[in-house]
């Protein structure tokens, strides 16, 4: 920065720009609030149908998100501009003060252009007659001191100006269309993020020079900035696609067999690197577009550590996928990568995928930590990536032929658990470990995928075996999420008035497939627990909705309560009878495994409820007056559904049965029937009390008991007519 530019700089126009941006940010804040509380909130609770159920809802959701991003970007720009203006004015004040002090010492400062200047002392007129030989009014030390002070001020001003321009350009470049979501409080904060990315990218280019302490420092910085858009984009693009893959190859080779603190460091590094690259994938900068294209192009490249004696290391796709296990990657990027990987995997058919992915590419263990595999099957990492992006997961499994083939491959691979996670995200709309304000209603595409999964599991020639390949827990979560659609399938035509559902295709599941799916899933302890919690939660939600708004059903309350109770009996009767039919081991170990699952899944659903969300549509908040009444009544966790989960978690004992908690002795058919009967009666009484509905206790309990028992008996016929059963 030229001296005169700073010294005489007029920052009024910059001040006007800051004011304009402040006003714009305020307006965008109002628009963001309006879009979230009105536009999106109404879209979430609206009953969509046809094209509107997919196109319009998605458009409104994305539009609301764009308003949020627009506000975030405008706020960041405002703060960076304001901060930079304040800094430059401060540096101008410091510069003018230094020049004034210099003049008092007979020193003159002259701008010589192109960022240079001189400091000279005023020449004395009597210099020739001075016996001391001094030619000026001051000494060289004063000249040098002033020069250094001014140079320091100009350097800082230049850095402030240049870094502001740099981060503003980078910020705008993050989104080709729309707005970036990067948020910064000031220029320095953004500049530090970019500088940190430059430093780490430089280190990663020379991994052999990184000691374990260096890696720990590297990891701490990455953990701090992994969610920062500018940091992530700059780190990835400066390292390059090939450099990124080579870096992780070198890390896994150098630290193979890590133990103790070294292992924990490497696990954390893999986690933070995955999160960072996931953040980077959303950038639309030109450099990042090239990075993503080049990364996929390297999928068949043989990556090996520089000091490796083995000529074969790991395929680029194996390295890529090992870094997808954490974080949400961009949908378009996942779509492109998934298409190439599915095409390659198809070559091996259903039973020979090892020939595609192993065949010598097994020199490196690309995944740190026990129980996470070794990364040789790149589809495992891809599936974990899809599990964090429900939209991309839907795209991946919309094709029934793809889905059926991938499910079949689980018999010959270890990809079952990862596939289960991805399928769970696809059909529920909730990413693995995500927290949302509200779970989205199921789209027609999601319901169709769920129907295809149910059909696959329902196949009599081994479909039920899918449950035992690490997918039981995920299937249980899916069943819980689809309780409204499952209940409609069992309820039959004209049951929609009782079994409320915000689904875009509430009648999209077949009764026969639903019965066989529940039956097969119940044989897995975690899957069974998921079904039990899902049924209890949906029953509680229905009771909350109907008793808060009697107008939802044009008939007596007895009919509503009977329908809800009968449905609970059907669903849990299928579970109980399936356990009895399979003659599940009644050993102490088996009982403990189930009770542990009941507790684990209870904690899962309790967390979901505590966050105020439904897992898929397991929690039902109907639109219109009923929804308003339900929300006004205290929300989810304090509602009947929350109390039902609490009872299951605490192991509340059956009335009149000493030391027998509901569902805790799940292998005994009669006790299983008692459990669902007791739980349903408790939920009804909770709902009556909650909504101040005065119905006789004994009569209501009798009505519910008879309804549950009727459903329980019906489950026997449903199972008998839809699957082959043991005598």
For each residue, the residues with C-beta under 8 A, 3 or more apart:
1: 5 6 115 154 157 158 161
2: 5 6 111 113 114 115
3: 6 7 95 109 111 117 150 154
4: 7 8 111
5: 1 2 8 9
6: 1 2 3 9 88 91 92 95 153 154 157
7: 3 4 92 95 96 99 111
8: 4 5
9: 5 6 88 92
10: 13
11: 14 15 85 88 89 92
12: 15 16
13: 10 16 17
14: 11 17 18 81 84 85 88
15: 11 12 18 19 85
16: 12 13 19 20
17: 13 14 20 21 81
18: 14 15 21 22 78 81 82 85
19: 15 16 22 23
20: 16 17 23 24
21: 17 18 24 25 74 77 78 81 82
22: 18 19 25 26 78 82
23: 19 20 26 27
24: 20 21 27 28 74 78
25: 21 22 28 29 71 74 75 78
26: 22 23 29 30
27: 23 24 30 31
28: 24 25 31 32 67 70 71 74 75
29: 25 26 32 33 71 75
30: 26 27 33 34
31: 27 28 34 35 67 70 71
32: 28 29 35 36 67 68 70 71
33: 29 30 36 37
34: 30 31 37 38 39
35: 31 32 38 39 40 63 64 67 68
36: 32 33 39 40 41 64 67 68
37: 33 34 40 41
38: 34 35 41 42
39: 34 35 36 42 43 60 63 64
40: 35 36 37 43 44 60 61 64
41: 36 37 38 44 45
42: 38 39 45 46
43: 39 40 46 56 57 60 61 64
44: 40 41 438 440 441
45: 41 42 502 621 623 624 627
46: 42 43 57 623
47: 502 623
48: 52 53 56 57 441 504
49: 52 53 504
50: 53
51: 54 55 56
52: 48 49 55 56 57
53: 48 49 50 56 57 443 444 504
54: 51 57 58 443 444 445 504
55: 51 52 58 59
56: 43 48 51 52 53 59 60
57: 43 46 48 52 53 54 60 61 443
58: 54 55 61 62
59: 55 56 62 63
60: 39 40 43 56 57 63 64
61: 40 43 57 58 64 65
62: 58 59 65 66
63: 35 39 59 60 66 67
64: 35 36 39 40 43 60 61 67 68
65: 61 62 68 69
66: 62 63 69 70 178 179
67: 28 31 32 35 36 63 64 70 71
68: 32 35 36 64 65 71 72 181
69: 65 66 72 73 175 178 179 180 181
70: 28 31 32 66 67 73 74 178 179
71: 25 28 29 31 32 67 68 74 75
72: 68 69 75 76 179 180 181 182 183
73: 69 70 76 77 171 172 175 179 180 181 182
74: 21 24 25 28 70 71 77 78 179
75: 25 28 29 71 72 78 79 183
76: 72 73 79 80 171 182 183 184 190
77: 21 73 74 80 81 168 171
78: 18 21 22 24 25 74 75 81 82
79: 75 76 82 83 184 185 186 187
80: 76 77 83 84 164 167 168 171 184 186 187 190
81: 14 17 18 21 77 78 84 85 164 168
82: 18 21 22 78 79 85 86
83: 79 80 86 87 164 186 187 188
84: 14 80 81 87 88 160 161 164 187
85: 11 14 15 18 81 82 88 89
86: 82 83 89 90
87: 83 84 90 91 156 157 160 187
88: 6 9 11 14 84 85 91 92 157 160 161
89: 11 85 86 92 93
90: 86 87 93 94
91: 6 87 88 94 95 153 154 156 157 160
92: 6 7 9 11 88 89 95 96 157
93: 89 90 96 97
94: 90 91 97 98 153
95: 3 6 7 91 92 98 99 150 153 154 157
96: 7 92 93 99 100
97: 93 94 100 101
98: 94 95 101 102 146 149 150 153
99: 7 95 96 102 103 109 150
100: 96 97 103 104
101: 97 98 104 105 146
102: 98 99 105 107 108 109 119 146
103: 99 100 106 107 108
104: 100 101
105: 101 102 138 142 146
106: 103 121 122 136 137 138
107: 102 103 119 120 121 122 138 142 143 146
108: 102 103 119 120 121 122
109: 3 99 102 117 118 119 146 150
110: 117 118 119 120
111: 2 3 4 7 116 117
112: 116 117 118
113: 2 116
114: 2
115: 1 2 154 158
116: 111 112 113
117: 3 109 110 111 112 150 154
118: 109 110 112
119: 102 107 108 109 110 143 146 147 150
120: 107 108 110 143
121: 106 107 108 136 137 138 142 143
122: 106 107 108 136 137 138
123: 127 135 136 137
124: 127 130 134 135 136 137
125:
126: 129 130
127: 123 124 130 134 135 136
128:
129: 126
130: 124 126 127 133 134 135
131:
132:
133: 130
134: 124 127 130 139
135: 123 124 127 130
136: 106 121 122 123 124 127 139
137: 106 121 122 123 124
138: 105 106 107 121 122 142 143
139: 134 136 142 143
140: 143 144
141: 144 145
142: 105 107 121 138 139 145 146
143: 107 119 120 121 138 139 140 146 147
144: 140 141 147 148
145: 141 142 148 149
146: 98 101 102 105 107 109 119 142 143 149 150
147: 119 143 144 150 151
148: 144 145 151 152
149: 98 145 146 152 153
150: 3 95 98 99 109 117 119 146 147 153 154
151: 147 148 154 155
152: 148 149 155 156
153: 6 91 94 95 98 149 150 156 157
154: 1 3 6 91 95 115 117 150 151 157 158
155: 151 152 158 159
156: 87 91 152 153 159 160
157: 1 6 87 88 91 92 95 153 154 160 161
158: 1 115 154 155 161 162
159: 155 156 162 163
160: 84 87 88 91 156 157 163 164 187
161: 1 84 88 157 158 164 165
162: 158 159 165 166
163: 159 160 166 167 187 190 191 194
164: 80 81 83 84 160 161 167 168 187 191
165: 161 162 168 169
166: 162 163 169 170 191 194
167: 80 163 164 170 171 184 187 190 191 194 230
168: 77 80 81 164 165 171 172
169: 165 166 172 173
170: 166 167 173 174 194 230 233 234 285
171: 73 76 77 80 167 168 174 180 182 190 230
172: 73 168 169 175 180
173: 169 170 283 284 285 286
174: 170 171 180 182 229 230 233 282 283 284 285
175: 69 73 172 178 179 180 283 284
176: 284
177: 284
178: 66 69 70 175
179: 66 69 70 72 73 74 175
180: 69 72 73 171 172 174 175 229 283
181: 68 69 72 73 229 282
182: 72 73 76 171 174 190 228 229 230
183: 72 75 76
184: 76 79 80 167 187 189 190 193
185: 79 189
186: 79 80 83 189 190
187: 79 80 83 84 87 160 163 164 167 184 190 191
188: 83 191 192
189: 184 185 186 192 193
190: 76 80 163 167 171 182 184 186 187 193 194 230
191: 163 164 166 167 187 188 194 195
192: 188 189 195 196
193: 184 189 190 196 197 225 228 230 231 234
194: 163 166 167 170 190 191 197 198 230 231 234
195: 191 192 198 199
196: 192 193 199 200 221 224 225 231
197: 193 194 200 201 225 230 231 232 233 234 235 238
198: 194 195 201 202 234 238
199: 195 196 202 203 221
200: 196 197 203 204 218 221 222 235
201: 197 198 204 205 234 235 238 239
202: 198 199 205 206 238
203: 199 200 206 207 209 210 214 218
204: 200 201 207 218 235 239 243 244 247
205: 201 202 239 243 247
206: 202 203 209 210
207: 203 204 210 247 250 251 254
208: 250 254 306 307
209: 203 206 214
210: 203 206 207 214 215 218
211: 214 215
212: 215 216 262 265
213: 216 217
214: 203 209 210 211 217 218
215: 210 211 212 218 219 251 265 266 269
216: 212 213 219 220 265
217: 213 214 220 221
218: 200 203 204 210 214 215 221 222 269
219: 215 216 222 223 265 268 269 272
220: 216 217 223 224
221: 196 199 200 217 218 224 225
222: 200 218 219 225 226 235 269 272 273 276
223: 219 220 226 268 272
224: 196 220 221
225: 193 196 197 221 222 228 231 232 276
226: 222 223 231 232 272 275 276 279 327
227: 232 275 279
228: 182 193 225 231 232 279
229: 174 180 181 182 232 233 279 280 282 283
230: 167 170 171 174 182 190 193 194 197 233 234
231: 193 194 196 197 225 226 228 234 235 276 279
232: 197 225 226 227 228 229 235 236 276 277 279 280 283
233: 170 174 197 229 230 236 237 280 283 285 287 288
234: 170 193 194 197 198 201 230 231 237 238
235: 197 200 201 204 222 231 232 238 239 276 280
236: 232 233 239 244 276 277 280 288 291
237: 233 234 240 280 285 287 288 290 291
238: 197 198 201 202 234 235
239: 201 204 205 235 236 243 244 247
240: 237 243 244 291 294
241: 244 245 290 291 292 294 295 297 298
242: 245 246 294 298 301
243: 204 205 239 240 246 247
244: 204 236 239 240 241 247 248 277 291 295 323
245: 241 242 248 249 295 298 301 303 316 319 320
246: 242 243 249 250 303
247: 204 205 207 239 243 244 250 251
248: 244 245 251 252 270 273 319 322 323 366
249: 245 246 252 253 303 304 305 313 314 319 364
250: 207 208 246 247 253 254 305 306
251: 207 215 247 248 254 255 266 269
252: 248 249 255 256 322 364 365 366 368
253: 249 250 256 304 305 307 308 313 364
254: 207 208 250 251 305
255: 251 252 258 262 266 368
256: 252 253 364 365
257:
258: 255 262 263 265 266 368
259: 262 263
260: 263 264
261: 264 265
262: 212 255 258 259 265 266
263: 258 259 260 266 267 368 369
264: 260 261 267 268
265: 212 215 216 219 258 261 262 268 269
266: 215 251 255 258 262 263 269 270 368
267: 263 264 270 271 368 369
268: 219 223 264 265 271 272
269: 215 218 219 222 251 265 266 272 273
270: 248 266 267 273 274 322 323 325 326 367 368
271: 267 268 274 275 325 326
272: 219 222 223 226 268 269 275 276
273: 222 248 269 270 276 277 323
274: 270 271 277 278 323 324 325 326 327
275: 226 227 271 272 278 279 326 327
276: 222 225 226 231 232 235 236 272 273 279 280 327
277: 232 236 244 273 274 280 281 323 327 329
278: 274 275 281 282 324 326 327 328 329 388
279: 226 227 228 229 231 232 275 276 282 327
280: 229 232 233 235 236 237 276 277 283 288 291
281: 277 278 288 292 329 330 333
282: 174 181 229 278 279 330
283: 173 174 175 180 229 232 233 280 288
284: 173 174 175 176 177 288 289
285: 170 173 174 233 237 288 289
286: 173 289 290
287: 233 237 290 291
288: 233 236 237 280 281 283 284 285 291 292
289: 284 285 286 292 293
290: 237 241 286 287 293 294
291: 236 237 240 241 244 280 287 288 294 295
292: 241 281 288 289 295 296 330 333 336
293: 289 290 296 297
294: 240 241 242 290 291 297 298
295: 241 244 245 291 292 298 316 320 337
296: 292 293 299 320 336 337 340
297: 241 293 294
298: 241 242 245 294 295 301 303 316 320
299: 296 315 316 317 320 337 340 341 344
300: 315 316 317
301: 242 245 298 315 316
302: 311 312 313 314 315 361
303: 245 246 249 298 313 314 315 316 319
304: 249 253 308 310 311 312 313 314 363
305: 249 250 253 254 308 313 364
306: 208 250
307: 208 253
308: 253 304 305 313 363
309:
310: 304 313 363
311: 302 304
312: 302 304 360 361 363
313: 249 253 302 303 304 305 308 310 361 363 364
314: 249 302 303 304 318 319 361 363 364 366 375 376
315: 299 300 301 302 303 318 319 357 361 378
316: 245 295 298 299 300 301 303 319 320
317: 299 300 320 321 340 341 344 378
318: 314 315 321 322 357 361 366 375 376 378
319: 245 248 249 303 314 315 316 322 323 366 375
320: 245 295 296 298 299 316 317 323 324 337 378 381
321: 317 318 324 341 375 378 379 380 381 382 385
322: 248 252 270 318 319 325 366 367 375 378 381
323: 244 248 270 273 274 277 319 320 381
324: 274 278 320 321 327 329 381 382 384 385
325: 270 271 274 322 367 372 381 384 385
326: 270 271 274 275 278 384 388
327: 226 274 275 276 277 278 279 324 388
328: 278 388 389 431
329: 277 278 281 324 333 334 385 388 389 392
330: 281 282 292 333 334
331: 334 335 389 391 392 395
332: 335 336
333: 281 292 329 330 336 337
334: 329 330 331 337 338 382 385 386 389 392 395 396
335: 331 332 338 339 392 395
336: 292 296 332 333 339 340
337: 295 296 299 320 333 334 340 341 382
338: 334 335 341 342 382 386 392 395 396
339: 335 336 342 343
340: 296 299 317 336 337 343 344
341: 299 317 321 337 338 344 345 378 379 382
342: 338 339 345 346 396 402
343: 339 340 346 347
344: 299 317 340 341 347 356
345: 341 342 348 353 356 357 379 409
346: 342 343 349 405
347: 343 344 356
348: 345 351 352 353 354 355 356 357
349: 346 352 353
350: 405 408 409 411 412
351: 348 409 411 412
352: 348 349 355 356 412
353: 345 348 349 356 357 377 379 409 412 413
354: 348 357 358 359 412 413
355: 348 352 358 359
356: 344 345 347 348 352 353 359
357: 315 318 345 348 353 354 361 376 377 378
358: 354 355 361 362 376
359: 354 355 356
360: 312 363
361: 302 312 313 314 315 318 357 358 376
362: 358 374 376
363: 304 308 310 312 313 314 360
364: 249 252 253 256 305 313 314 375
365: 252 256 368 374 375
366: 248 252 314 318 319 322 374 375 376
367: 270 322 325 372 373 374 375 381
368: 252 255 258 263 266 267 270 365 372
369: 263 267 372
370:
371:
372: 325 367 368 369
373: 367 376 377 380 414
374: 362 365 366 367
375: 314 318 319 321 322 364 365 366 367 378 380 381
376: 314 318 357 358 361 362 366 373
377: 353 357 373 380 413 414 415
378: 315 317 318 320 321 322 341 357 375 381 382
379: 321 341 345 353 382 383 406 413 415 418 419
380: 321 373 375 377 383 384 414 415 418
381: 320 321 322 323 324 325 367 375 378 384 385 418
382: 321 324 334 337 338 341 378 379 385 386
383: 379 380 386 387 415 418 419 421 422
384: 324 325 326 380 381 387 388 418 421 422 432
385: 321 324 325 329 334 381 382 388 389 392
386: 334 338 382 383 389 392 393 396 421 422 425 426
387: 383 384 393 418 421 422 424 425 431 432
388: 278 326 327 328 329 384 385 425 431 432 433 434
389: 328 329 331 334 385 386 392 393 425 431
390: 393 394 425 426 428 429 430 431
391: 331 394 395
392: 329 331 334 335 338 385 386 389 395 396
393: 386 387 389 390 396 397 422 423 425 426
394: 390 391 397 398 426 443 445 446 449
395: 331 334 335 338 391 392 398
396: 334 338 342 386 392 393 402 422 426
397: 393 394 402 403 406 422 423 426 449 452
398: 394 395 445 448 449
399: 402 403
400: 403 404 452
401: 404 405
402: 342 396 397 399 405 406
403: 397 399 400 406 407 449 452 453 456
404: 400 401 407 408 452 456
405: 346 350 401 402 408 409
406: 379 397 402 403 409 410 419
407: 403 404 410 419 453 456 466
408: 350 404 405 411
409: 345 350 351 353 405 406 412 413 415
410: 406 407 413 415 416 419 466 469 470 471
411: 350 351 408 465 469
412: 350 351 352 353 354 409
413: 353 354 377 379 409 410 416
414: 373 377 380 417 470
415: 377 379 380 383 409 410 418 419
416: 410 413 419 420 466 469 470 471
417: 414 420 421 470 471 474
418: 379 380 381 383 384 387 415 421 422
419: 379 383 406 407 410 415 416 422 423 471
420: 416 417 423 424 470 471 472 473 474 475
421: 383 384 386 387 417 418 424 425 432 474
422: 383 384 386 387 393 396 397 418 419 425 426
423: 393 397 419 420 426 427 449 453 471 474 478
424: 387 420 421 427 428 432 474 477 478
425: 386 387 388 389 390 393 421 422 428 429 430 431 432
426: 386 390 393 394 396 397 422 423 446 449
427: 423 424 442 446 447 449 450 453 478 481 482 616
428: 390 424 425 439 442 446 477 478 481 615 616
429: 390 425 439 440 442 443 446 616
430: 390 425 434 436 439 481 613 615 616
431: 328 387 388 389 390 425 434
432: 384 387 388 421 424 425
433: 388
434: 388 430 431
435: 611 613
436: 430 439 611 613
437: 612 613
438: 44 612 613 614 621
439: 428 429 430 436 481 613 614 615 616 617 619
440: 44 429 443
441: 44 48 502 503 504 617
442: 427 428 429 446 447 450 481 482 485 503 504 505 616 617
443: 53 54 57 394 429 440 446 447 504 505
444: 53 54 447 448 504 505 508
445: 54 394 398 448 449
446: 394 426 427 428 429 442 443 449 450
447: 427 442 443 444 450 451 482 485 503 504 505 508 509
448: 398 444 445 451 452 505 508
449: 394 397 398 403 423 426 427 445 446 452 453
450: 427 442 446 447 453 454 478 482 485 508 509
451: 447 448 454 455 508 509 510 513
452: 397 400 403 404 448 449 455 456
453: 403 407 423 427 449 450 456 457 475 478 517
454: 450 451 457 458 509 510 513 514 516 517
455: 451 452 458 459 510 513
456: 403 404 407 452 453 459 463 466
457: 453 454 463 464 466 467 475 513 516 517 520 521
458: 454 455 463 512 513 516 517 520 723
459: 455 456 462 463
460: 463 723 724
461:
462: 459 465
463: 456 457 458 459 460 466 516 520
464: 457 467 516 519 520 523
465: 411 462 468 469
466: 407 410 416 456 457 463 469 471 475 520
467: 457 464 471 472 475 520 521 523 524 527
468: 465 472 523 524
469: 410 411 416 465 466
470: 410 414 416 417 420
471: 410 416 417 419 420 423 466 467 474 475
472: 420 467 468 475 476 521 523 524 525 526 527
473: 420 476 477 524 526 527 530 601
474: 417 420 421 423 424 471 477 478
475: 420 453 457 466 467 471 472 478 479 517 520 521 524 527 530
476: 472 473 479 480 521 524 526 527 528 529 530 531 534 601
477: 424 428 473 474 480 481 530 604 615
478: 423 424 427 428 450 453 474 475 481 482 616
479: 475 476 482 483 486 517 518 521 527 530 531 534
480: 476 477 483 530 531 533 534 535 537 538 605 615 616 618
481: 427 428 430 439 442 477 478 534 615 616 617 618
482: 427 442 447 450 478 479 485 486 509 616 617
483: 479 480 486 487 534 535 537 538 571 617 618
484: 487 488 499 500 501 502 503 506 538 617 620
485: 442 447 450 482 488 489 501 503 505 506 507 508 509
486: 479 482 483 489 490 509 514 518 571
487: 483 484 490 491 495 499 538 567 571
488: 484 485 491 495 496 499 501 506 507 509
489: 485 486 507 509 510 511 514
490: 486 487 511 514 515 567 570 571 718
491: 487 488 495 498 499 563 567
492: 495 511
493:
494: 497
495: 487 488 491 492 498 499 563
496: 488 499 500 501 506 507
497: 494 552 553 554 555
498: 491 495 542 546 553 559 560 563 564
499: 484 487 488 491 495 496 506 542 563 567
500: 484 496 542 545 552 620 622
501: 484 485 488 496 506 617 620
502: 45 47 441 484 617 620 622 623
503: 441 442 447 484 485 506 508 617
504: 48 49 53 54 441 442 443 444 447
505: 442 443 444 447 448 485 508
506: 484 485 488 496 499 501 503
507: 485 488 489 496
508: 444 447 448 450 451 485 503 505
509: 447 450 451 454 482 485 486 488 489 513 514
510: 451 454 455 489 513 514
511: 489 490 492 514 515 718 722
512: 458 515 516 721 722
513: 451 454 455 457 458 509 510 516 517
514: 454 486 489 490 509 510 511 517 518
515: 490 511 512 518 519 574 718 719 722 723
516: 454 457 458 463 464 512 513 519 520 722 723
517: 453 454 457 458 475 479 513 514 520 521
518: 479 486 514 515 521 522 531 571 574 575 578
519: 464 515 516 522 523 574 575 577 578 719 723
520: 457 458 463 464 466 467 475 516 517 523 578
521: 457 467 472 475 476 479 517 518 524 527 528 530 531
522: 518 519 527 528 531 574 575 578 579
523: 464 467 468 472 519 520 527 528 578 579 582 584
524: 467 468 472 473 475 476 521 527 528
525: 472 528 529 593 594 596 597 598
526: 472 473 476 529 530 597 600 601
527: 467 472 473 475 476 479 521 522 523 524 530 531
528: 476 521 522 523 524 525 531 532 575 579 594 597 666
529: 476 525 526 532 533 594 597 598 600 601 602
530: 473 475 476 477 479 480 521 526 527 533 534 601
531: 476 479 480 518 521 522 527 528 534 535 571 572 575
532: 528 529 535 536 572 575 598 648 663
533: 480 529 530 536 537 601 602 605 645 648
534: 476 479 480 481 483 530 531 537 538 615 618
535: 480 483 531 532 538 539 568 571 572 676
536: 532 533 539 540 641 644 645 648 679 683
537: 480 483 533 534 540 541 605 609 618 619 641 644 645
538: 480 483 484 487 534 535 541 542 618 620 641
539: 535 536 542 543 564 567 568 644 680 683
540: 536 537 543 544 639 640 641 642 643 644 683 686 687
541: 537 538 544 545 618 619 620 621 639 640 641
542: 498 499 500 538 539 545 546 564 620
543: 539 540 546 547 564 640 683 684 686 687
544: 540 541 547 548 630 633 639 640 641 687 690 691
545: 500 541 542 548 549 552 620 621 622 626 630
546: 498 542 543 549 550 552 553 557 560 564 626
547: 543 544 550 557 687 688 690 691 693
548: 544 545 626 629 630 633 691
549: 545 546 552 622 624 625 626 629
550: 546 547 553 557
551: 625
552: 497 500 545 546 549 622 626
553: 497 498 546 550 559 560
554: 497
555: 497 559 560
556: 559 560
557: 546 547 550 560 561 693 695
558: 561 562 703
559: 498 553 555 556 562 563
560: 498 546 553 555 556 557 563 564
561: 557 558 564 565 684 700 703 704 707
562: 558 559 565 566 703 706 707
563: 491 495 498 499 559 560 566 567 707
564: 498 539 542 543 546 560 561 567 568 680 707
565: 561 562 568 569 680 684 703 704 705 706 707 708 711
566: 562 563 569 570 707 708 710 711 714
567: 487 490 491 499 539 563 564 570 571 711
568: 535 539 564 565 571 572 676 679 680 708 711
569: 565 566 572 573 673 676 677 680 707 708 709 710 711 712 713 714 715
570: 490 566 567 573 574 711 712 714 715 718
571: 483 486 487 490 518 531 535 567 568 574 575 711 715
572: 531 532 535 568 569 575 576 672 673 675 676 712 715
573: 569 570 576 577 673 676 711 712 713 714 715 716
574: 515 518 519 522 570 571 577 578 715 718 719
575: 518 519 522 528 531 532 571 572 578 579 672
576: 572 573 579 580 666 669 672 673 676 712 715
577: 519 573 574 580 581 669 715 716 719
578: 518 519 520 522 523 574 575 581 582 719
579: 522 523 528 575 576 582 584 666 667 669 672
580: 576 577 583 667 669
581: 577 578 719 725 726
582: 523 578 579 726
583: 580 726
584: 523 579 590 667
585: 589 590
586: 590 591 667
587: 590 591
588: 591 592
589: 585 592 593
590: 584 585 586 587 593 594 667
591: 586 587 588 594 595 665 667
592: 588 589 595 596
593: 525 589 590 596 597
594: 525 528 529 590 591 597 598 666 667
595: 591 592 598 599 664
596: 525 592 593 599 600
597: 525 526 528 529 593 594 600 601
598: 525 529 532 594 595 601 602 648 663 664 666
599: 595 596 602 603 649
600: 526 529 596 597 603 604
601: 473 476 526 529 530 533 597 598 604 605
602: 529 533 598 599 605 606 645 648 649
603: 599 600 606 607 649
604: 477 600 601 607 608
605: 480 533 537 601 602 608 609 615 618 645
606: 602 603 609 610 637 642 645 646 649
607: 603 604 610 611
608: 604 605 611 613 614 615 619
609: 537 605 606 612 613 619 636 637 641 642 645
610: 606 607 637
611: 435 436 607 608
612: 437 438 609 635 636 637
613: 430 435 436 437 438 439 608 609 619 636
614: 438 439 608 617 618 619 620 621 636
615: 428 430 439 477 480 481 534 605 608 618 619
616: 427 428 429 430 439 442 478 480 481 482
617: 439 441 442 481 482 483 484 501 502 503 614 620
618: 480 481 483 534 537 538 541 605 614 615
619: 439 537 541 608 609 613 614 615 636 641
620: 484 500 501 502 538 541 542 545 614 617
621: 45 438 541 545 614 627 630 631 636
622: 500 502 545 549 552 626 627 630
623: 45 46 47 502 626 627
624: 45 549 627 628
625: 549 551 628 629
626: 545 546 548 549 552 622 623 629 630
627: 45 621 622 623 624 630 631
628: 624 625 631 632
629: 548 549 625 626 632 633
630: 544 545 548 621 622 626 627 633 639
631: 621 627 628 635
632: 628 629
633: 544 548 629 630 638 639 690 691
634: 638 639
635: 612 631 638 639
636: 609 612 613 614 619 621 639 641 642
637: 606 609 610 612 642
638: 633 634 635 642 643
639: 540 541 544 630 633 634 635 636 642 643 690
640: 540 541 543 544 643 644 683 686 687 690
641: 536 537 538 540 541 544 609 619 636 644 645
642: 540 606 609 636 637 638 639 645 646
643: 540 638 639 640 646 647 682 683 686
644: 536 537 539 540 640 641 647 648 679 682 683 686
645: 533 536 537 602 605 606 609 641 642 648 649
646: 606 642 643 649 650
647: 643 644 650 652 662 679 682
648: 532 533 536 598 602 644 645 651 652 662 663 679
649: 599 602 603 606 645 646
650: 646 647
651: 648 661 662 664
652: 647 648 661 662
653: 657 658 659 660 661 662
654: 657 660 661 662 671 674 675 678
655: 678
656:
657: 653 654 660 674
658: 653
659: 653
660: 653 654 657 664 665 671
661: 651 652 653 654 664 665
662: 647 648 651 652 653 654 675 678 679
663: 532 598 648 666 672 675 679
664: 595 598 651 660 661
665: 591 660 661 668 671 672
666: 528 576 579 594 598 663 671 672 675
667: 579 580 584 586 590 591 594 672
668: 665 671 672
669: 576 577 579 580 672 673
670: 673 674
671: 654 660 665 666 668 674 675
672: 572 575 576 579 663 665 666 667 668 669 675 676
673: 569 572 573 576 669 670 676 677 708 709 712
674: 654 657 670 671 677 678
675: 572 654 662 663 666 671 672 678 679
676: 535 568 569 572 573 576 672 673 679 680 708 712
677: 569 673 674 680 681 704 705 708 709
678: 654 655 662 674 675 681 682
679: 536 568 644 647 648 662 663 675 676 682 683
680: 539 564 565 568 569 676 677 683 684 704 708
681: 677 678 684 685 700 701 704 705
682: 643 644 647 678 679 685 686
683: 536 539 540 543 640 643 644 679 680 686 687
684: 543 561 565 680 681 687 688 700 701 704
685: 681 682 688 689 697 700 701
686: 540 543 640 643 644 682 683 689 690
687: 540 543 544 547 640 683 684 690 691 693
688: 547 684 685 691 693 694 695 700
689: 685 686 692
690: 544 547 633 639 640 686 687
691: 544 547 548 633 687 688
692: 689
693: 547 557 687 688
694: 688
695: 557 688 699 700
696: 699 700
697: 685 700 701
698: 701 702
699: 695 696 702 703
700: 561 681 684 685 688 695 696 697 703 704
701: 681 684 685 697 698 704 705
702: 698 699 705 706
703: 558 561 562 565 699 700 706 707
704: 561 565 677 680 681 684 700 701 707 708
705: 565 677 681 701 702 708 709
706: 562 565 702 703 709 710
707: 561 562 563 564 565 566 569 703 704 710 711
708: 565 566 568 569 673 676 677 680 704 705 711 712
709: 569 673 677 705 706 712 713
710: 566 569 706 707 713 714
711: 565 566 567 568 569 570 571 573 707 708 714 715
712: 569 570 572 573 576 673 676 708 709 715 716
713: 569 573 709 710 716 717
714: 566 569 570 573 710 711 717 718
715: 569 570 571 572 573 574 576 577 711 712 718 719
716: 573 577 712 713 719 720
717: 713 714 720 721
718: 490 511 515 570 574 714 715 721 722
719: 515 519 574 577 578 581 715 716 722 723 725
720: 716 717 723 725
721: 512 717 718
722: 511 512 515 516 718 719
723: 458 460 515 516 519 719 720
724: 460
725: 581 719 720
726: 581 582 583
727:
